Amino acid sequence: MISYSFIPLCQILLVKCDEPRLVISPPQTSLYAPAGKPFGLMCKGEAQDAEDGAFTNMEWINPRGEVIPEGTPGVKEYGLDSLKLSFVNPKTDDSGTYKCAALYGNTKTLEVNTTLTFYDDIKFEDCDAIQNLIVGKKGMISCRPVGNPQPSINWEKNKQRVRSERVAVTPAGIEISSVTPEDEGLYTVEAFVPSTGTNKYKNITVNVLTPPRIIELPEEFIAIQGEEYTITCGADGSQPLTYSWFDPQLRDLSSVDGFKVEEGLLTIYRMERNAGGDYMCKVSNPAGNDEATFRLEVQVRPNIVQLDNLTREENKVAEMECRAEGVPRPVLSIRKDNSYQPLQDGQDERIVVEELEEGDFSILRLRINNLKRSDDGLYFCKASNAAGDVEKAGHIEVQFKPDMNLTPTTSVKAWSANPANLSCIAEANPNATLTWKFQNELIEPNDERYRIYGGVSYGSLLVLTDKKTQYEIFGMYTCEAKNALGENSINIYLEEATEPGQVTQIVFDKVTSTTITFRLMGPGNTGGLPITHYIMKYRNANEPEEASILVEWAKDMPYILSNLKPRAKYHFSVAARNVVGEGPWKNADYIMPEETVPEPPTIITEQETISNFPDRFEVRWEVPNDNGEPITQFEVRYFKVERGIKGWSQVDKAVERQIRNWESNPSYELIGLHPDTYYKIEIRATNKIGNSLPESVVIRTRAGEVNDGHTSMLDEDVISLPIIIAIVLVALLVILVILDITCFFRFHCGLLYLIRYRTCGRSPEKVQGGLEEGRACKGNQRNGPDARPRHPYEDAPMLPMRG
């Protein structure tokens, strides 16, 4: 930096300003300039009233007394009286006293000197803008200011002078004995050269870093062969953290197929059986690194490599072996199909279960002595270890001679023209071959009395019963079955079926004036087949046989006749029927009793039914038998009851009602009931003879509120229809009034507008004139987009309201 003085040159040299002289610019006797940067001095002659060219032989002389030649660097003339000295790349060696000399008027020698010092500018060496320190260790913030002359140095942190017992300022920087997080921040180093006035600053950002420390990594990781897994390595420390993974062979897994390394995650796409061992996670940052290992254990799901299918004869020995492998060694069990409990050694004296080990294999042997047919089937061997379960099925086939126990029947009924089908089932392994015999004689396939179907383990013999007149077909048939292990047979008896015998007895079980309920005692001889129906013919004894009415009842159904006439004698005939036909008729006569009171009604409502309402209930019943005289009315009687030890007891006066009009199922609605109360309802039927016995039911009303004690709140209309109509009319009237007021103020038309002028003194002539002038409102149209109908009075002037 060059320091300029503004003291007048005349005063410094103590000369008179009007004498000729040489002047150096800049006008200092001592100048400072940085080395390496271009610099120049100007020497100029000055004299009062001097003519151009008065100063001659002007030259610059260096500190070594040598005249500096013209050039760059060098000297160069500026006009007739000026000479410039230029330095392009000055060095400190170029420092010294430089002299400018010239002749004035070719007679007087003039000289002027200046001392020029070139110095090295301040530089910052080994001074990175961002520097890192490691917590807990010795640290150095490096920055070395250099220059010529050597500058003085000052350090600041966050604009505060650096002062600490742990900190020592050196020419090379700041030494910190033990770095702490408080040492982080913005540091500023200042370099100053007093002689030149040069002052420079350098900012340094210091980060205090924490070395990485692994805080999350399993000590042991268990994986299953063939699966995909992701293992996490977590660490703390200053960012950025770099993760590396290594396998037991110390391979960097980021470049190994089948592995993926992503920050702290190691993904193994398909776990191989031999992938176990010690794996290492390494974490690094600029402050250091940390590493840790974990043990990878690979488990292998069980694999059943052997399970035999066996074929053994009944009462022999079957030995089944199940062999499996896996890591860890699997545990084996065996169960039979349709059972979830494994077979245990000794659970049956015939069963032996033995567990063995052979190399890497687990072995389970099942031995079944004295095989039974029930031992046939699938056996499931299950292998289990920590990696999972697997199950495989093997089959034990038990062979045995034919068994005829599944044959559906050993007795078959048949009748003329109805073929008989004899079925034979031979359970056998291997399958059995069937043959048929009649009365111990072999039936040939071409025998016209039979049709033979099947023949292997299942067979059917169709006996053509229409041949009974020609051949003997009823009797004992034998089905014989044979396989490689033996033979067996079963006898099937074919018997002839007939119509049933006569009904044993007709019992008149329940009789009213118009109905009879029968109880029929079946025939002692059913004809070899079950009774399916009973048939009855009945007529008034005074009527001919042709007037008989035929009724058919399925067996075990109610046998009831109705609509009979009181005091009439009836003739009844009953026969039993099976699939062959009808048996003989059984006859009986009966005189009906005279007319009497009706049967009690049948109430449809169940006992203790809860009503849907708190104050009413509808009861329904069926019309009973009138017993010869038409029912004229029903009497309904109801009252409150309470339950006691001896049953229901009446607690208030009964209400009675008569029902004289009804449809197929009469009903009556009880009203005025109390909520959550029990009521007993009695119903009687009446004809001209009298009342029936009462039929009763107990019901309960629902809890809730009632309106005035008669009508349920659930049934009462919230708003009656007339009120709704009135509300709608009022609403329409209000809308019309609003529309008329709108027309009055906006369009000057409407009923209100007309009334206003009718009542405010407008003369009829003016009104008529207005009408003629404006014509009809709907007929006068304005032009333009805002055209609207004009009222006849729209253009008329407003008249004052009359008081």
QUIQUISUL-V644278 format. One line per field, one symbol per residue. phi: phi as a letter, one per 40 degrees, with the letter a starting at -180 (. if undefined). psi: psi as a letter, one per 20 degrees, with the letter a starting at -180 (. if undefined). Layout:
phi->???
psi->???
This chain:
phi->.ccbbbcdcccccfbcccccabbbbccbcbbbaccgbdaabbbbcbacfcccgcbbfcabbcdcgcccccibcibacbgcbbacbbbcbcbccccicbbbbabbggbbcbaabacbbcbcccbbbfbccbbbbbcgbcbbccabcbibccccbbbbbfgbccaaccbbcbdcibcbcacbdcccibbbbbbbbccbgcabbacbcbbccbccacbbaccabbbbdgcbbbbbbbabhcccbbbbbbcdcgccccbbcgbbbbfcbbbbcaccccccicbbbbbbadciaaaabbccbbcbccbccaacbbbbcdgcbbbbbbbabibcdcbbabbcdgbbcccbcgcbccbbbbbbbagcbbbbbbbbcfdbccccicbbcbbbaccibabbbbbbbbcacdbcccdcababbaadgbdbbbbbbbcaacdbcbbbbbfgbccccccccbbbbghbgbabbccccccccbbcbcicbbbbbabcciaaaacbcbbccbccccdcabbccabbcbbbbcbbccccbcggbccbabbbbaacccbcdcccbcbbbcdgccbbbbgcccgccbbbbbbcbbccibcccbbabacccccacccccbcccccfccccbcbaabbbacccccfhbdccabbbbaacbbcbcchcbcbaccbbbbbbbabcbcaaccbgcccfbcbbbbbbbbbcciccccbbabbbcccicbbfgbbcdcccccbccdccccccccccccccccccccccccbfahcccccdcccbgccdccccccccccfcccccbccgcccacbcdbcccccccccc
psi->pppqpjpphhhgilrpijqqrppppqlqhpqpqpqiqqqqqpppppqpkqqpjhorkpqpprijjqpprqaorbrpqnaijqppppogmqrhijqappppqrppkjhppqqpqpppopqpqpqoqlmqhpqqqppirprpopoopqrorpqqqppqpljqpooqhippprhibppphoprhiiqaoqpppppohhijppqqppppppoqpqqppiopqhppprppirpqpppopqrrqqqppqqqpahjkpoiijpqiqpoocjpopogopqhjjrapqppppqriibrqqqqqppppqpqqooipoqpqoqqpjappoppppqrrprpqpqrqqqqjpjpqpqpihpiippppprpocjqppppppoqmprhiipaqpoppppaiiaqqqqprpoppqrrqpjiiphqjppqrrpjnqpopqppooqorqqpqqqqpljpppqhjpiirppqbiohpqpoopoiijhihroipbpqpppqpaiiarrrqpppoqpqrqraqpgqopngppahiqpoqoporqhojjiqqphqppppqqphiqrhijqpppppqpjrpnpqrkrpqjqpqppppqqpaigaqaqqpqqqppqrrqaqrqqqophpqpkqpqiqijrpppqrqprpilhpqphrqpppqqqqqpahjbpqpiaqqppqpoiprbgnqrpoprkrqqlqpqppppqqpaihaqrqqpqqprpqqqaqqokjgpphhhppgprghhgggggggggggggggghgghghgilrrghgghghhijjpqhghghghghgiaqgiiopqqrhjprqpqhjhjqqpqqpp.
